[in-house]
């Protein structure tokens, strides 16, 4: 088809995807250290789900709005990049504030300390979500079907590299003598410095992306996507877009429901599960619990490295017509890994299931977007990618609300919650069978941009 999206040079795909490295440093520090931070400042372990509701709640509202309004934003700085220009500094600021929730003299387990932490995590997730969306949307804007698997895989691979840097930092800092314990109610210095370093890297990489990526102007975008150049001036309400969403949206959403329930429980309870199974403690102030927190950082490093290798060596090279197969393979690996964690009581044996978790975590960030975005036509692209984020956020909110009951059901056992996470992931594997709209678009361009 004439004037379809052209093939992009690899250096352009790199510029589009590399920025996710910085964004995921924020998310990885948040996901790997949030439980530790809140229990350190005195949060009740049985109520951890309450704090974990806030991030997906922020994403549920922010990402569709960023998508909707960036669809209409055309400036000399681009269409999506202005949102990154605003959000990256804000995210970096909140990354500096969050780990200091116990350092302002509020007192251990005080309402003020917990409220400060909750507000900080909310704003961190708001700003991080605004940072994330431009990187996702620009793939839909600029990358054709022939290169989409490569672009989504590279983006997630760089995302995992950011996760590697973020989650290993507390362990490395502790190794070099930075204190990994602190007075009761205060987050250790190793964790605080890790957040400071993450904030600096987020700012630097975001600045590189903003400087490097040159988005299409309205006329060029409309030409490549075969839509009316005035389309962006007549965007539909979000509720109407949901009503008119392609069938692939609802098919993938069912899989996302069970997959992200499992992921939410993994994020919430892994540190406690490792502390209970390996270090035999549930006391968040103990050296054993803090050691478990650091080891989870190492395991997240293992998870991320497995994901990067899997992404570059396998998923970025797969046939676009086999997306459903690789989706099923990845989630099955994820499910086995989660269930395996429940049975392991040796810290080094945990490396094996976290390799499988890495494969699954990479897959759940690539294949759903590959399948769903292939059903879009270029109009309202950002809005739909933002709305699709609801298939990630709503399951997390549901899981967090249900955790108050489920946690009691498993005898207040954090390892038991990992078993529940694995069972939910197995259900997601079965749900993949409902997906029928898994064919890539046919208008693959062979016309490279010089």
Residue pairs with C-beta under 8 A, 6 or more apart in sequence:
1 226
1 443
1 445
3 223
3 224
3 226
4 144
4 224
4 226
4 443
4 444
4 445
4 447
5 142
5 143
5 144
5 224
5 225
5 445
6 144
6 224
6 445
6 447
6 448
6 449
7 144
7 146
7 147
7 445
7 446
7 447
7 448
7 449
8 16
8 142
8 143
8 144
8 147
8 448
8 449
9 448
9 449
9 450
12 142
12 213
12 449
13 143
13 147
13 150
13 151
13 154
14 154
15 208
15 209
15 212
15 213
16 135
16 138
16 139
16 142
16 143
16 151
16 155
16 209
16 213
17 135
17 139
17 151
17 154
17 155
17 157
17 158
18 158
18 205
18 208
18 209
19 84
19 135
19 158
19 205
19 206
19 208
19 209
20 132
20 135
20 155
20 156
20 158
20 159
20 162
21 158
21 159
21 161
21 162
21 165
21 201
21 205
22 88
22 131
22 162
22 201
22 202
22 203
22 204
22 205
22 206
23 128
23 131
23 132
23 135
23 159
23 162
23 202
23 206
24 158
24 159
24 160
24 162
24 163
24 166
25 162
25 163
25 165
25 166
25 198
25 201
25 202
26 91
26 95
26 124
26 128
26 131
26 166
26 198
26 199
26 202
27 128
27 132
27 163
28 162
28 163
28 166
28 167
28 300
28 304
29 95
29 166
29 167
29 169
29 194
29 195
29 198
30 55
30 98
30 121
30 124
30 125
30 128
31 267
32 166
32 167
32 271
32 296
32 297
32 300
33 99
33 170
33 191
33 194
33 195
33 293
33 297
34 51
34 52
34 121
34 267
35 48
35 267
35 268
35 269
35 270
35 271
35 272
36 187
36 191
36 271
36 284
36 289
36 290
36 293
37 98
37 99
37 101
37 102
37 117
37 187
37 191
38 48
38 51
38 114
38 117
39 45
39 48
39 272
39 284
39 289
40 102
40 182
40 185
40 186
40 187
40 188
40 284
40 285
41 101
41 102
41 108
41 109
41 113
41 114
41 117
41 185
41 186
41 187
42 108
42 109
42 110
42 113
42 114
42 185
43 51
43 109
43 114
43 117
45 272
45 282
45 284
45 412
45 414
46 404
46 407
46 408
46 412
47 404
48 268
48 269
48 403
49 268
49 399
49 400
49 401
49 402
49 403
49 404
49 407
50 400
51 117
51 118
51 121
52 264
52 267
52 268
52 396
52 400
52 403
53 396
53 397
53 400
53 401
54 118
54 121
54 122
54 125
55 121
55 122
55 125
55 396
56 264
56 392
56 393
56 394
56 395
56 396
56 397
56 400
57 122
57 393
57 397
58 122
58 125
58 126
58 129
59 125
59 129
59 389
59 392
59 393
60 389
60 390
60 393
60 394
60 397
62 126
62 129
62 130
63 129
63 132
63 133
63 385
63 386
63 387
63 389
63 390
63 393
64 238
64 383
64 386
64 387
64 389
64 390
65 386
66 83
66 129
66 130
66 133
66 134
66 382
66 386
67 133
67 137
67 382
67 383
67 384
67 385
67 386
67 387
68 235
68 238
68 382
68 383
68 386
70 79
70 80
70 82
70 83
70 133
70 134
70 137
70 382
71 79
71 232
71 235
71 380
71 381
71 382
71 383
72 232
72 233
72 235
73 79
73 80
73 82
73 83
74 217
74 218
74 232
75 82
77 85
77 210
78 213
78 214
78 215
79 141
79 215
79 216
79 221
80 133
80 134
80 137
80 138
80 141
80 215
80 382
81 134
81 209
81 210
81 213
81 215
83 130
83 133
83 134
84 130
84 131
84 134
84 135
84 206
84 209
84 210
85 210
86 130
87 127
87 128
87 130
87 131
88 127
88 131
88 202
88 203
88 206
88 207
89 203
90 123
90 127
90 130
91 124
91 127
91 128
91 130
91 131
91 199
91 202
92 199
92 200
92 202
92 203
93 199
94 120
94 123
94 124
94 127
95 124
95 195
95 196
95 198
95 199
95 202
96 195
96 196
96 199
97 120
98 117
98 120
98 121
98 124
98 195
99 187
99 191
99 192
99 194
99 195
100 187
100 192
101 113
101 114
101 116
101 117
101 120
101 187
102 108
102 113
102 182
102 185
102 186
102 187
103 186
103 187
103 192
104 113
104 116
106 112
106 113
106 116
107 113
107 185
108 184
108 185
109 185
113 185
129 389
131 202
131 206
133 382
133 385
133 386
133 389
135 155
135 209
136 155
136 369
136 385
137 381
137 382
137 385
137 386
138 213
138 215
139 148
139 151
139 152
139 155
139 373
140 373
140 376
140 378
140 381
140 382
140 385
141 215
141 216
141 221
141 381
141 382
142 215
142 216
143 151
144 443
144 444
144 445
145 320
145 374
145 440
145 441
145 442
145 443
145 444
146 444
146 445
146 446
148 320
148 370
148 373
148 374
148 440
149 315
149 316
149 318
149 320
149 323
149 366
149 370
150 316
152 365
152 366
152 369
152 370
153 311
153 312
153 315
153 316
153 366
154 311
154 312
154 316
156 307
156 311
156 362
156 365
156 366
157 307
157 308
157 311
157 312
157 316
157 362
159 365
160 304
160 305
160 307
160 308
160 311
160 358
160 361
160 362
161 304
161 308
162 201
163 300
163 301
163 303
163 304
163 307
164 301
164 304
164 305
164 308
165 198
165 201
166 194
166 198
167 296
167 297
167 298
167 300
167 301
167 304
168 297
168 298
168 300
168 301
169 190
169 193
169 194
169 197
169 198
169 297
170 180
170 188
170 190
170 191
170 194
170 293
170 294
170 297
171 294
171 295
171 297
171 298
171 301
173 180
173 189
173 190
173 193
173 194
174 180
174 190
174 294
178 189
178 190
178 193
179 188
179 189
179 190
180 188
180 189
180 190
180 290
180 291
180 294
181 188
181 287
181 290
182 188
182 189
184 285
188 290
190 294
191 293
215 221
216 224
218 229
218 232
219 229
221 378
222 228
222 229
222 231
224 378
225 377
225 378
225 379
225 381
226 377
226 378
227 377
227 378
227 379
231 379
235 380
235 383
236 244
236 380
236 383
238 383
238 387
241 380
241 383
241 384
241 387
242 387
245 384
245 387
246 372
246 375
246 376
246 437
247 375
247 436
247 437
248 371
248 372
248 374
248 375
248 435
248 437
248 438
249 372
249 375
249 384
249 387
249 388
249 391
251 434
251 435
251 436
251 437
252 368
252 371
252 372
252 388
252 391
252 435
253 391
254 431
254 434
255 327
255 331
255 368
255 428
255 431
255 432
255 434
255 435
256 364
256 368
256 391
256 392
256 395
256 428
257 391
257 394
257 395
257 398
257 428
257 431
258 395
258 424
258 425
258 427
258 428
258 431
259 331
259 334
259 364
259 395
259 424
259 425
259 428
260 364
260 391
260 392
260 395
260 396
260 399
261 395
261 396
261 398
261 399
261 402
261 421
261 424
262 334
262 335
262 338
262 421
262 422
262 423
262 424
262 425
262 428
263 361
263 364
263 396
263 421
264 395
264 396
264 399
264 400
264 421
265 399
265 403
265 417
265 418
265 420
265 421
265 424
266 338
266 357
266 418
266 421
268 400
268 403
268 417
269 414
269 417
269 418
269 421
270 296
270 299
270 341
270 418
271 289
271 292
271 293
271 296
272 282
272 292
272 414
273 341
273 342
273 414
273 415
273 417
273 418
274 292
274 295
274 296
274 299
274 347
274 350
275 281
275 282
275 288
275 289
275 292
275 293
275 414
276 282
276 413
276 414
276 415
277 344
277 345
277 415
278 292
278 295
278 344
278 345
278 346
278 347
278 350
279 286
279 288
279 289
279 291
279 292
280 288
281 288
281 289
281 292
282 289
282 414
283 289
295 347
295 350
299 350
299 351
299 354
300 354
302 351
302 354
302 355
302 358
303 354
303 355
303 357
303 358
303 361
304 358
305 358
306 354
306 355
306 356
306 357
306 358
306 359
307 358
307 359
307 361
307 362
308 362
310 358
310 359
310 362
311 362
311 366
314 326
315 326
315 330
315 362
315 363
315 366
318 326
320 370
320 374
320 440
321 439
321 440
323 367
323 370
323 371
323 438
323 440
324 367
324 371
324 432
324 435
324 438
326 363
326 367
327 363
327 367
327 368
327 371
327 432
327 435
328 429
328 432
329 363
330 359
330 360
330 362
330 363
330 364
330 367
331 360
331 363
331 364
331 425
331 428
331 429
331 432
332 360
332 426
332 429
333 356
333 357
333 359
333 360
333 363
334 356
334 357
334 359
334 360
334 361
334 363
334 364
334 425
335 360
335 422
335 423
335 425
335 426
335 428
335 429
336 353
336 356
336 422
337 353
337 354
337 355
337 356
337 357
337 360
337 422
338 353
338 357
338 418
338 419
338 421
338 422
338 425
339 418
339 419
339 422
339 423
339 426
340 352
340 353
340 356
340 422
341 350
341 353
341 354
341 415
341 418
341 422
342 415
342 416
342 418
342 419
342 422
344 350
344 353
360 425
368 388
368 391
369 385
369 388
370 440
371 435
371 437
371 438
372 384
372 388
373 381
373 384
373 385
374 439
374 440
374 441
375 437
376 384
403 417
406 417
406 420
407 417
410 416
410 417
410 419
410 420
